[in-house]
């Protein structure tokens, strides 16, 4: 078997196993949220009325609150297969299996030539059997589609970073000689642009590629190549976004390439001061439920806040006074938000290292190490373990099992990264994981689901370590006709 192939028999077996796992989630653990209804309404209105918008007080109004990629995906499925959520979920399951195959291709490119077949097989099986990404195929949410485009763009960038023309320097780096490299970076930009139409933070991958290329081409002799790569990546990114920006300019009177940061409508008041205050103490995912997600809908009792929200009894009394003003009418006014902003500035001035270092690092740990149970009917709480075990053994057991699996996956990726050496793809992966993590530590809520897009990269890296075990199931050659080339 060629070192960069997976036998068609093994590929079929893996795909069937992966499909069975995803059908289990679809049949027994489908998930729908408020965002689900939002995306579905956008898709229906687009199909029925030709307007990308929502009904407000009985009137259909065009909006730009969400990027149009996922509603377009839903609309396409509705048009072809009918307006069934099950059809959407099955389509997502099939799309995710394609993502699993691309993960195997990425893993093969990270591995030494002699181990590419073993590593590709390991990555394929890890991907199809991963419950974290597989579970999201049973949710009418953007994660599966966003992951698909991110992984595709990552693969194109890996091909660019390993293209022989990238080593040309000085006068040898002519436009014609660099065409293969330019082709890959342009394709990566286009794929990232398509992903941006689904999730607006997708260009973070291109930012990671920019960091890697700036370090690699830091010498003046290579700056021409650096400018060329940046130009074509930016062009590729803009091409899919131009129709969206033109639509916004024509329909809404403003040229916007991305959806608003807070998914707000024009003229909506955003309580940035309040969010700045929560940013000085909020580090746990469950805090999102008790504070920012209640804003405008429910009271926020002071006693539900953790002790870290106050530096003194005087500050506790001040926060209680501010929250009582909010609780009286469930409305965050500009004046009240200004007072929260002042409190945030005072807390930051007293403990700048806490706000700018300690809290982001703690949030990063929460994003990565919180058990991925957000789609499952379990609490996700493990402490205190004795009480949790006695109150609900199934809840505790599932949460613990998924938490351990998540830690094992991260540990496997760390071991795999050690074995990758100085592979260009590893530098890109590390830059991407770091930039994306840093970005989401600054959001107004803490949601581990934002790391789901990173899981395929961890699997591809982790497969490097998994393959070293030379387990019989992954390392034996299956002699079967029709190998599928990983090229």
N, C-alpha and C positions, 0 to 999 in steps of 0.2 A: 504493500500500500504506500502511495506517495506520502511524504511527510506532511503534506498540507491537505490531506483528504480525510473525510469521514465516510465510512462505508454506508451505502444506501440502506442496508439492513439496520445498522445502528441508528442512523438518522431517523428512519421510520419508527423504530421502537421508542426513541426519545420523544419524538413528536406525539406519538399516541399516549405515552405516559403523561406528558405535559398537558395535552388536551383533556385527558381524564381528570387531572387535578383541577384544571380551570372549570370544567363542567361541574365538578363537585362544589366549588365555590358558587358558581352561578345557580345551581339547584338549591343549595342549602344556606348560603350566606350572601345573597344579593344585598347591595347597599345603595340606598338613595338618601340624598340630603337636600337641604335648601338649594344648594348650587345645582343639583340635578334638575329640579323644576325650572330653575332659571335658564339653564342651557336648553332644555326641551322646549320651553316657550319661545326662545329665540329661533330655534330651528323650525318650529311649526309656523310662526309668523313669517319667516323667510319664505317657506314653501307656499303658504296659503295666500299671502298678501304681497309678496315681493319686497318686504320691508324688514331690515334687520333691526328689530325694535321690540318694545314691550307695550302692553296696554296700561295706561295710567289714567284713572278716572274715566274708563270707557273709551279712551282715545289711543290709537296706536301711534307711538312716538319712536322715531329712530334713536338709537343709543350707541354709545361707544364704551359702555361699562365693562365689557368683556371682549377679549380678542375673538375674532370670528372663526378660528380654525375648528374648534370642537363643535360648535353649532353647525358648521358646514359639514363636518363628518357625520353628525346625526341626521342632518337633512338628506345627505346622499343615501344613507341606509334606509331612511323612511321612504325615499322615492323608489328604491330598488326592491326592498324586502318588506315594506309595510311599516306602520308605526307601532312597532312592538319593542319593548325594552329588551326582551329576550334576544331579538335579532341583533340589537346593538351589542349586547354582552358577548354573544357568540362571535361577532365580527371582531370585537376587541380581543377575545381569546386567540383567534387565528392570527391577528396582527402581532400579539405578544409572542407567539411561537416564532414568527419571522424575526422578531427582536432577539430571541434566544439563539437563533442561527447566526445572527450578526455578532453576538457576544462570543460565540465560538471562533468566528473569523478574527475578532480583535485579540482573543487569547492566543491564537496561533501566531499572530504577528509579534506578540510579546515574547514568545518562547524561542529557545534555541532550535535550530533546524532539525536536530535529531529527535526532539521531543514535541514537535508541533502537532503530530497526529494525536498523541496521548493527551496533550494539554487541550486541544480542541474538543476532544471527546469529553474530558472532565468538565470543561466550561459549559458544554451543551447540556450535560446532565444536571449540573448545578443550576443552570438557568431554568430548565423546564420544570424542575422540582422545587424551585424557590417559592415558598408560600407568600412572601412579601409582595413580589411583583405579580405573581399569579393571582393573589387575592384581589388586586385592584382591577383585574379584568371583569370582576363581578360588580363593579361600581360605575355608574354613569357619571364619571368624572374625567378630568383631562389627563390623569397620570399616565395611562397606558399609551395614548397617542403621543404625549409629550416625550415619554421615554423612547418610543420608536424613533422619532426624529433626532433626539439627542444622541442616541447610539449610532444612528446612521452618519450623522455629522462627525461624531468622534472617529468613526472608522475612516471617513474620508480624510480627516486631518492626520490620522496615523499614516495613511498612504502617502500624504504629502510630505510628512516628516521623514519618511524612509525612501523617498524617491531619489535615485542617484543624482539627478540634476541639482539637488539641493546643495551638493558639495562643491559646485562650481563657484569660482571666486573671481573677482576683479573683471577684467575684460572678457574672460571666458563666459561670464554669466549673461549671455545675450538673450533677447526675448525668445528667439526660437529654441535655444537650448533649454530654457526654463519652462517651456510650454507644458510638459507633463506635470511639473510641480504646480504651475498656475492653474491648470485644469482641475487639480484636486482641491486647491484652496477655494477656487470659485464654487465648486460643487459643495464643499463644506459650508460655505457662506449661504448658498441657496437652501440647503437642508436646514441650517440653523434658522434661516428666515421663515421657512415653513413651520418649524417648531415654535418660533416666536409668535406666529399666528395662533398657536395653541396656548402657550404659556409665555408671558412677556419676559421672563428672566432667562430664556434660552440663550441669548447672546453672551451670557457669562462663559460659555464654552469657548467662544471665539476670543474672549478676553484672556482666557487661560492660554490659548494658542499664541496670542500676541505676547504674553509674558515669556513663554518658552522660546519663541523666535527672537525676542529682544535679547535674551541671555545668550542664545546661540550665535546671533549675528551682531554682537556688541561692537565688533571692530569696524572702523570706518569703511574698510574695503567691502563689507557685506551690507552696508546700509541701503544700497540700491535694491538688493533682493528683499530686504525688510520692507521697504516702501512698496515694492511690487506686491508682496504678499498681503500687506495691509490693505492696499487699494482694491485688490481683487476679492478679498474676503468681505470688505465693506460693500462692494458692489453686489456680490452675491446675496448678502444679507438684505440689502435694500430692495432688490428686484421683487421678491414675494410681498414685501410690505407696501410697495408703492400703490397698488390698487386700494388697499385699506386706507392709506393716508389720503388719497384722492377722494375716496368716498366720504371721509370725514370732512374734508375741505368743502366738498360740494353740498353735502347734506346738512352738516352741523356748523359750517362756517369756520372751522379751525382745522389746521393740518396737524394731525397727530398720528405718529407711527405706532404708538403703544397705547394700551388701555390705561386709564388713570390708575395711579398707584393704589388708591384706596377703593377702587371700583365705584367711585362716586359719580353722580350726575353733575352737570355744569351748574354751579351756584350752590352746591351742597356745602355745608359747613363741616370742616374736618377738625376734630379736637386734637390738634398736634401737641398742645401743651399737656393734655391728659396723657397722651401716649408717651411723651417725654418723661412724665412722672413714673409711669409703669415701667419704663425702661431703666429706672434706677433701682429696681428691686425684683422685677418679675423674672423668674428663671425656670419655672416648671410648666410643662404643657397644661396641667390642670388649672393653672392660674388664668389661662385664656378663657376658661368657662366661667370663672367667678368674677372677672373684672371686664376686660375689653368687649367680650361677646355679649355681655349684659347691657352694655351702654345703649341707652335709648329704648330699651325694652323692659328691663327689670331693675328693681332697687339693688344697690350694692352695699350690703351691710359692712360696717367697719370690722366687725368681729370675724368675718370670713377671710380677712387679709392676713398674710403671714407676718410674723414679727419683723421680718426684714424690710417691711414697708415703712417702718418708723425707726428713727434714730434716738428718740427720746419720748417721754410721756407728753411733753409739750407738743411735739410733732404729731403724736397720735391724736391728741385733742384737736389739732388743726386739721388733720385729714378727716376726722369725724365731722367737723363743722362743714368742710367742703362737700363731703359726700351727702350730708343731710340736705344741703342746698340742692344737690342733684336729685336726691330721692324724693323731694317734695313734688317735683313735676316730671321726673324722668327725662330731663332735658339738660344737655350740656350747652350752656350759653357761652358766647365769646368771653364775657367777663369772668365766668367761672373757669373757663379753660385757661385764661390768662393767669389766674391764681394758681392753678396746677402747674403751669409753666414756670412760674416764679419758684414754687416749691421744688420743682425738678432742678432748676439752676442752683438752688441753695444746697441740695443734696449732692449734686455733682461737684460743687466747689469744696464741700467738706471732704468728700472721698472720691477724687477723680479717678484713682486707680480702680475703685470698685465699679464705677460706671463704664469705663473704657477698656478695662482688662478683665477683671474678675467676673462680671456679669456676662460679657460675651463668651468667655471660655466656659462658664457654667451652662450657658444656653447651648453652646456647641455640643457639650457632653450630653445634654438632654436630647438634642436633635438626633444624635447618633445612637445613644444607648437606651432610649426609652423603648420598651417592647412594642412592636408594631401590631397593636390590637385595635387601632382606631376604626377599623371596619367590622370588628367583631363585637358581639354583645357581652363584653367582659370589661371589668373596671380598669384593668391595667395597674392596679395597686398591689404592692407586695409588702408594704410596711404598715404596722408591725406584723412579721410573718406568722407568728403564732395565732394572732387574732384573725388574720386573713384566711389562714388555713381552716380554722374552726368555723368561720362564718360561711365560707363557700369554697369547698375543695376544688371543684371544677374550675371556677374562676381563677383561683390561685395557681392551679396546675398549668392551665393553658398560658397564663401570663408569664409564669416562670419559664416554661418550655420555650416560648417565643423569645423571651429575653435572653436565654442561654444560646439559642440558635443565632440570634443577632450578634452576640458577642463572639461566637465561634466564627461567624462569617467575617467579622472585622479582623479577628486574629489571623484567619486564613489569608486575608488580603495583605496584612502586614508581613506575614511570612513569604507570601508570593512576591511582594515588592522587593524583599531582600534578595530573592533569587533572580529578579529581572535585571539586576545590574544597572547599566546606564542606557537602557533602551529608551529611545525618544518617546515612545508611547507612554512609558511610565512617568516621565516628567510631565507630559500633558495631563495624565490622570491625576497626579498629585496637585498640579496647579488648579485643575478644574474642581476637585473635591475641596481644596482649601478656599478658593474664591467663592464657591457656592455656599459653603458653610458660613463663611464670614458675612456674606450678604444676608442670609436668613437669620443670623443672630440679631440683626437690626430691625426686624419686622415688629409690628405692634402685637403679634401673637406668636406663640411658640408651637409649631406644628411639625412633628416628626415626619409627616407624609411628604414634606418638601424634600426629604432625602431619598425617597423612593427612586427618583430619576438617577441617583448615584449608584444604586444597588447593582445594575448590570456591570458597571466599571469595576466594582469590588469583586464580582464573580469572575470576571475575566482575569483579574490580577490574582485572585485566590486560587484559580485553577492551576497556576504555575506551581504552587506548593502542593496542591492535592495530587498532581500528577507524579510527584517525586515518590509517593508511597508505592507507585507501581501496582495498585490494586488490580486484581485479575479482571474485574468487570470493565475497567476503563482502559487497561493497557493491552489486552489481548487483541490480536488482529482477527477481524471477522472476514473470512474470504467469501465475498459475495460480489456478483456482477454490478457494474454501474456505480463506482464511487463518485461522490459529489465533491468537486474541487472547491476548496476554500480559497478563492482568489479574489 
